[in-house]
């Protein structure tokens, strides 16, 4: 009778063996070994209450015995199959060796190390306790807890976040002074895993294991990446959990705010441009400005009005919100605050409306006692459609090198006397396309204005006066509009992220300028590039 009962499960047994082993030869051997074990056990007087569960469990053990012989694995294995089957009818629901290995990979280090050492390496609990300097009871407790976590993991398998199969892009920008290696943007640039860790850990503090499961990536890799992000101060710990320690904005939030800013710019264009056009007229009345070429004067005007916009909006906002921020000193130099923007992986920034109105706040690089100058400073605003375009030359070039190159060429200093790295000379044709140099008749010269420090200070005095007038007008309509600009942050970041970051008005300057261009109020008929960029030079012995 018992033999007949066994034979009823032969087809099931072979199917299970084939699923585990993956080939007919091993499946036949496994099935025969299990049947032989069952007959032997019954002949010796043993009783089997649940034949299907007994055969399944025995096949599981026989399978691991086969693997150990095949690959010389240790003699202890993990048995996640209980005496009574959890899934009586569906063999597909039973954990496979691959699933077990994956669940081990998702354990945190404290549980993973004892599970691996005991079950995969075959170490006794006494040795593990001694090596890890913990009591044997703690080892047993961690083994039990680790097994339980693995059971739960198998039961909830495949319930990952969308980042596991559809990762997003996270662009991190810097407010303040970047680090020596280009931090913070360089900390995650090109690293999709770190970008998505930051996205997953943004809405609420989360454990490393939860991050690993959400991304479908084994815990050891996540642990190392999280440690790096905490060390670089993009993440922080809260008890046993971690969280992203800066503001991240979603595409839908940015688009919603952009529409509000465009409405604001259109509604207030006339009074704003009256202030700006008055400021331009006063700048152009200066004798030294009138002496500039048309191209250099236009570039100077563009820089000047962006400077008025930037400082004017900041001044108006500071009258409404607490905008003062402390820029922490960071590892590897730099005093910065990070801000993130998350986009779909295949997001086309150039085709998005947001890109049309982007501009970056002023960057300023200065060299003291450089060659023949007491000081050389480069002031830059980046605007669309050429945001950072000049940097992406054949050899990537940044403001520090560009500042030196502009001064050397403007002063006709021989390169062999300057100590300048001449490989960057390959970038000059690209920089000319971006409107930074002019190349004509075999000669290269600066296309942007190069002025003395004294002239810059004269221009800046005008800028401050018009900035105050701008802020005086801007304050009232801005106060009414700010609530519609707000982007919420998670509760645990309140007090860690400046409130003013939630009310940014980044798109208003370019919205107004684009309207002025469309109306013919600015850059009328101009077809050449106009990068808002100024080089200031203080000569040695100058009184300025």
WOPE-V549527 format. One record per residue. N is the residue number from 1. RES is the residue in one letter. SS is DSSP state (H for helix, E for strand, L for the rest). Layout:
{{N & RES & SS} {N & RES & SS}}
This chain:
{{1 & X & L} {2 & X & H} {3 & X & H} {4 & X & H} {5 & X & H} {6 & X & H} {7 & X & H} {8 & X & L} {9 & X & L} {10 & X & H} {11 & X & H} {12 & X & H} {13 & X & H} {14 & X & H} {15 & X & H} {16 & X & H} {17 & X & H} {18 & X & H} {19 & X & H} {20 & X & H} {21 & X & H} {22 & X & L} {23 & X & L} {24 & X & H} {25 & X & H} {26 & X & H} {27 & X & H} {28 & X & H} {29 & X & H} {30 & X & H} {31 & X & H} {32 & X & H} {33 & X & H} {34 & X & H} {35 & X & H} {36 & X & H} {37 & X & H} {38 & X & H} {39 & X & H} {40 & X & H} {41 & X & H} {42 & X & H} {43 & X & H} {44 & X & L} {45 & X & L} {46 & X & L} {47 & X & L} {48 & X & L} {49 & X & L} {50 & X & L} {51 & X & H} {52 & X & H} {53 & X & H} {54 & X & H} {55 & X & H} {56 & X & H} {57 & X & H} {58 & X & H} {59 & X & H} {60 & X & H} {61 & X & H} {62 & X & H} {63 & X & H} {64 & X & H} {65 & X & H} {66 & X & H} {67 & X & H} {68 & X & H} {69 & X & H} {70 & X & H} {71 & X & H} {72 & X & L} {73 & X & L} {74 & X & L} {75 & X & L} {76 & X & L} {77 & X & L} {78 & X & L} {79 & X & L} {80 & X & L} {81 & X & L} {82 & X & L} {83 & X & L} {84 & X & L} {85 & X & L} {86 & X & L} {87 & X & L} {88 & X & L} {89 & X & L} {90 & X & L} {91 & X & H} {92 & X & H} {93 & X & H} {94 & X & L} {95 & X & L} {96 & X & L} {97 & X & H} {98 & X & H} {99 & X & H} {100 & X & H} {101 & X & H} {102 & X & H} {103 & X & H} {104 & X & H} {105 & X & H} {106 & X & L} {107 & X & L} {108 & X & L} {109 & X & H} {110 & X & H} {111 & X & H} {112 & X & H} {113 & X & H} {114 & X & H} {115 & X & H} {116 & X & H} {117 & X & H} {118 & X & H} {119 & X & H} {120 & X & H} {121 & X & L} {122 & X & L} {123 & X & L} {124 & X & L} {125 & X & H} {126 & X & H} {127 & X & H} {128 & X & H} {129 & X & H} {130 & X & H} {131 & X & H} {132 & X & H} {133 & X & L} {134 & X & L} {135 & X & L} {136 & X & H} {137 & X & H} {138 & X & H} {139 & X & H} {140 & X & H} {141 & X & H} {142 & X & H} {143 & X & H} {144 & X & H} {145 & X & H} {146 & X & H} {147 & X & H} {148 & X & H} {149 & X & H} {150 & X & H} {151 & X & H} {152 & X & H} {153 & X & H} {154 & X & H} {155 & X & H} {156 & X & L} {157 & X & L} {158 & X & L} {159 & X & L} {160 & X & L} {161 & X & L} {162 & X & H} {163 & X & H} {164 & X & H} {165 & X & L} {166 & X & L} {167 & X & L} {168 & X & E} {169 & X & E} {170 & X & E} {171 & X & E} {172 & X & E} {173 & X & E} {174 & X & E} {175 & X & E} {176 & X & E} {177 & X & E} {178 & X & L} {179 & X & L} {180 & X & L} {181 & X & L} {182 & X & L} {183 & X & L} {184 & X & L} {185 & X & H} {186 & X & H} {187 & X & H} {188 & X & L} {189 & X & L} {190 & X & L} {191 & X & L} {192 & X & H} {193 & X & H} {194 & X & H} {195 & X & H} {196 & X & H} {197 & X & H} {198 & X & H} {199 & X & H} {200 & X & H} {201 & X & L} {202 & X & L} {203 & X & L} {204 & X & L} {205 & X & L} {206 & X & E} {207 & X & L} {208 & X & H} {209 & X & H} {210 & X & H} {211 & X & H} {212 & X & H} {213 & X & H} {214 & X & H} {215 & X & H} {216 & X & L} {217 & X & L} {218 & X & L} {219 & X & H} {220 & X & H} {221 & X & H} {222 & X & H} {223 & X & H} {224 & X & H} {225 & X & H} {226 & X & H} {227 & X & H} {228 & X & H} {229 & X & H} {230 & X & H} {231 & X & H} {232 & X & L} {233 & X & L} {234 & X & L} {235 & X & E} {236 & X & E} {237 & X & E} {238 & X & E} {239 & X & L} {240 & X & L} {241 & X & E} {242 & X & E} {243 & X & E} {244 & X & E} {245 & X & L} {246 & X & L} {247 & X & E} {248 & X & E} {249 & X & E} {250 & X & E} {251 & X & H} {252 & X & H} {253 & X & H} {254 & X & H} {255 & X & H} {256 & X & H} {257 & X & H} {258 & X & H} {259 & X & H} {260 & X & H} {261 & X & H} {262 & X & H} {263 & X & H} {264 & X & H} {265 & X & H} {266 & X & H} {267 & X & H} {268 & X & L} {269 & X & H} {270 & X & H} {271 & X & H} {272 & X & H} {273 & X & H} {274 & X & H} {275 & X & H} {276 & X & H} {277 & X & H} {278 & X & H} {279 & X & H} {280 & X & H} {281 & X & H} {282 & X & H} {283 & X & H} {284 & X & H} {285 & X & L} {286 & X & L} {287 & X & H} {288 & X & H} {289 & X & H} {290 & X & H} {291 & X & L} {292 & X & L} {293 & X & L} {294 & X & H} {295 & X & H} {296 & X & H} {297 & X & H} {298 & X & H} {299 & X & H} {300 & X & H} {301 & X & H} {302 & X & H} {303 & X & H} {304 & X & H} {305 & X & H} {306 & X & H} {307 & X & H} {308 & X & H} {309 & X & H} {310 & X & H} {311 & X & H} {312 & X & H} {313 & X & H} {314 & X & H} {315 & X & H} {316 & X & H} {317 & X & H} {318 & X & H} {319 & X & L} {320 & X & L} {321 & X & L} {322 & X & L} {323 & X & L} {324 & X & L} {325 & X & L} {326 & X & L} {327 & X & L} {328 & X & L} {329 & X & E} {330 & X & L} {331 & X & L} {332 & X & L} {333 & X & L} {334 & X & L} {335 & X & E} {336 & X & E} {337 & X & E} {338 & X & E} {339 & X & E} {340 & X & E} {341 & X & E} {342 & X & E} {343 & X & E} {344 & X & E} {345 & X & L} {346 & X & L} {347 & X & L} {348 & X & L} {349 & X & H} {350 & X & H} {351 & X & H} {352 & X & L} {353 & X & H} {354 & X & H} {355 & X & H} {356 & X & H} {357 & X & L} {358 & X & L} {359 & X & E} {360 & X & E} {361 & X & E} {362 & X & E} {363 & X & E} {364 & X & E} {365 & X & E} {366 & X & E} {367 & X & E} {368 & X & E} {369 & X & E} {370 & X & E} {371 & X & L} {372 & X & L} {373 & X & E} {374 & X & E} {375 & X & E} {376 & X & E} {377 & X & E} {378 & X & E} {379 & X & E} {380 & X & E} {381 & X & E} {382 & X & E} {383 & X & E} {384 & X & L} {385 & X & L} {386 & X & L} {387 & X & L} {388 & X & L} {389 & X & H} {390 & X & H} {391 & X & H} {392 & X & L} {393 & X & L} {394 & X & L} {395 & X & L} {396 & X & L} {397 & X & L} {398 & X & L} {399 & X & H} {400 & X & H} {401 & X & H} {402 & X & H} {403 & X & H} {404 & X & H} {405 & X & H} {406 & X & H} {407 & X & H} {408 & X & H} {409 & X & H} {410 & X & H} {411 & X & L} {412 & X & L} {413 & X & L} {414 & X & L} {415 & X & H} {416 & X & H} {417 & X & H} {418 & X & H} {419 & X & L} {420 & X & L} {421 & X & L} {422 & X & H} {423 & X & H} {424 & X & H} {425 & X & H} {426 & X & H} {427 & X & H} {428 & X & H} {429 & X & H} {430 & X & H} {431 & X & H} {432 & X & H} {433 & X & H} {434 & X & L} {435 & X & L} {436 & X & L} {437 & X & E} {438 & X & E} {439 & X & E} {440 & X & E} {441 & X & L} {442 & X & L} {443 & X & E} {444 & X & E} {445 & X & E} {446 & X & E} {447 & X & L} {448 & X & L} {449 & X & E} {450 & X & E} {451 & X & E} {452 & X & E} {453 & X & H} {454 & X & H} {455 & X & H} {456 & X & H} {457 & X & H} {458 & X & H} {459 & X & H} {460 & X & H} {461 & X & H} {462 & X & H} {463 & X & H} {464 & X & H} {465 & X & H} {466 & X & H} {467 & X & H} {468 & X & H} {469 & X & H} {470 & X & H} {471 & X & H} {472 & X & H} {473 & X & H} {474 & X & H} {475 & X & H} {476 & X & H} {477 & X & H} {478 & X & H} {479 & X & H} {480 & X & H} {481 & X & H} {482 & X & H} {483 & X & H} {484 & X & H} {485 & X & H} {486 & X & L} {487 & X & L} {488 & X & L} {489 & X & L} {490 & X & L} {491 & X & H} {492 & X & H} {493 & X & H} {494 & X & E} {495 & X & L} {496 & X & L} {497 & X & E} {498 & X & L} {499 & X & H} {500 & X & H} {501 & X & H} {502 & X & H} {503 & X & H} {504 & X & L} {505 & X & L} {506 & X & L} {507 & X & L} {508 & X & H} {509 & X & H} {510 & X & H} {511 & X & H} {512 & X & H} {513 & X & H} {514 & X & H} {515 & X & H} {516 & X & H} {517 & X & H} {518 & X & H} {519 & X & H} {520 & X & L} {521 & X & L} {522 & X & L} {523 & X & L} {524 & X & L} {525 & X & L} {526 & X & L} {527 & X & L} {528 & X & L} {529 & X & L} {530 & X & L} {531 & X & L} {532 & X & L} {533 & X & E} {534 & X & E} {535 & X & E} {536 & X & E} {537 & X & E} {538 & X & E} {539 & X & E} {540 & X & L} {541 & X & L} {542 & X & L} {543 & X & L} {544 & X & L}}
